[in-house]
Amino acid sequence: MRTTTTSTRLATFAALLAGAAIWPAAPALAEDTVTEAPPAPIAEEAPPPAIVLRYVPANFAWDVGIHASYGQRVQFKGEPPWLGIGARFGWGKMIGDHRVGLGFAFSAEGEPAVKWSNIFTPSFQWDFVDAKGFMVGANLGPAMLVNVELSGGYGYNTSFDAAPELAVRLGWSQRFSLIAKRFYVAVEPKLRIVDGKPEFVGGVVLGSGKGY
């Protein structure tokens, strides 16, 4: 009986020693078995909205342009139609999509250094441009013609005519805007009455301007 009790005590003591030896390593074993969760995916930021240049109506607007033309020269008797070239300026008050104001144009029409006219035209001017770019306009004013003609190879003869002129424009244009420049292109037929005779001229106009 004493031998059995002693054996039992020794076995219990050995078990306690084994447990004491294993216990400090238990947290380390637990740490080794813990797996870290994968990092959460980073949400991508949405791209910034695109910058859109909005249309802002202008109070006033101006433009400058150039034009090329082809037409009659009734101020010179019996002369055929001829080419012309010129420049122009326009300005006006905006009323919705309409501009009402003043214009000025200069052109030289005819054979340079042989038989031509220098033409100055102040005018009342109206222009309309819709949201799709359709453009229509008109000018009405007096055309002042300084006619120059080579005189037998020696000097020049000059004359002067004042003629009412009506011009109409049809074409494409960017809108009159407070913050954006405007470009336009148009065909422009015009009628003058020179010395009681009608004079027809057709042209192409290119121009650019801005509102304010």
Buried (B, 14 or more C-beta within 10 A) or exposed (E): EEEEEEEEEEEEEEEEEEEEEEEEEEEEEEEEEEEEEEEEEEEEEEEEEEEEEEEEEBEBBBBEBEBBBBBBBBBBEEBEBBBBBBEBBBBBEBEEEBBEBBBBBEBBBBBEEEBBBBBBBBBEBBBBBEEEEEBBBBBBBBBBBBBBBBEEEEEEEEEEBEBEBBBBBEBEBBBBBBEBEBBBBBEBBBBBBBEEEEBEBEBBBEBEBBBE
